[in-house]
Amino acid sequence: MKLLKLLFIRHAQSTGNQQKRMQGNGDFGLSEEGRHQAEKLAERLLAESWHPSHIYSSPLKRAMQTTEILLSHFLAEPLPAMVSDLVDGELDTPIDVFQPQPNAQTIPLDYADELREFQNGIFEGLTWLEAKQQYPDLCQTLEHSADWIQIPGAESLQVARDRAHRFIQTVINRHRDGEKIWIISHSWILQHLIAELMGCDRSWRIHARNTALFEFWVDRSRWQRIDQNRFNTDLWQIRRFNDYHHLL
C-alpha cells in the first residue's frame, strides 16, 4: 500500500541558538556546529535512501541553509568508479564528460511563509536577560503567569495555528500517495504543524532538537473519510518522533 510520507525537519543549530536568543523571524544563519549537524543529517538520509519528491522550507536563513546543505548531498552524483580511481592526474578525458548534465535531476523546492518561526515582536533577537533589562515589567508578568500574554508586535497563538492549518491543508490537497515530502521549519511552529496534522484541538509542547526528524505516513486517498477508517492505524502512522540519533 502506497502512502504519502511527510518528514518534518527542524533546522540545524543557528548562531542565535548558540547565543540563546529569541530568534523569531530574525535572520540568523547556521553556526559551524549547525553546518556539521546538517551534514550528519544529510548522510543519514542518504544512507536511508530517503529521497524527497518535493521540499518545503521556511524562508528564514537558518532553515534555508539547512535545506541547501541537504540538497547539495542529494543532487550531487558520485563519479563512476572508473573515474574516481583516476582523478589524481591519470585521466585524460575531462571529468565533466562523465558527470550528469546540469538539471538532469531536480527536486521541486518551495519556500513557504507559513513555515516561519513565531513572530515574537519586541523580543526578536534578544536574550531573556536583555529582554528583562529592556522590558522589566512585561517580563515579570510573563514569568508569573501561565496564561498567554500578547507580546507587543507579536502574532497571536490563533494566527500561528491558522497558518499551520493552511500549510497542512495545502500539502494534503497538493500531494498524493506515493510522494515523499521534506518540510524544514522551526521548533515553535513545528508544534502547531504536528498538532494540525494529527487533528488535535490543542497544541502540545515538544522539545524538538536541532535537525530532529518527525516522520508521518498517511493514506491520502482516505484522508477525507469520516467512517471507522479514522481509527485504522494502518492508514495513519507515526514512524519517528523527535529523532536526532544522527547527532549522537
C-alpha positions, 0 to 999 in steps of 0.5 A: 500500500502506497502512502504519502510520507511527510518528514518534518525537519527542524533546522540545524543549530543557528548562531542565535541558538548558540547565543540563546536568543529569541530568534523569531523571524530574525535572520540568523544563519547556521553556526559551524556546529549547525553546518556539521549537524546538517551534514550528519543529517544529510548522510543519514538520509542518504544512507536511508535512501530517503529521497524527497519528491518535493521540499518545503522550507521556511524562508528564514536563513537558518532553515534555508541553509539547512535545506541547501546543505541537504540538497547539495548531498542529494543532487550531487552524483558520485563519479563512476568508479572508473573515474574516481580511481583516476582523478589524481592526474591519470585521466585524460578525458575531462571529468565533466564528460562523465558527470550528469548534465546540469538539471538532469535531476531536480527536486521541486523546492518551495519556500513557504511563509507559513513555515516561519518561526513565531513572530515574537515582536519586541523580543526578536533577537534578544536574550531573556536577560536583555529582554528583562533589562529592556522590558522589566515589567512585561517580563515579570508578568510573563514569568508569573503567569501561565496564561498567554500574554500578547507580546507587543508586535507579536502574532497571536497563538490563533494566527500561528495555528491558522497558518499551520492549518493552511500549510497542512491543508495545502500539502494534503490537497497538493500531494498524493500517495506515493510522494515523499515530502521534506518540510524544514521549519522551526521548533515553535511552529513545528508544534502547531504543524504536528498538532494540525496534522494529527487533528488535535484541538490543542497544541502540545509542547515538544522539545524538538532538537536541532535537525530532529526528524518527525516522520508521518505516513498517511493514506491520502486517498482516505484522508477525507473519510469520516467512517471507522477508517479514522481509527485504522492505524494502518492508514495513519502512522507515526514512524519517528518522533523527535529523532536526532540519533544522527547527532549522537 
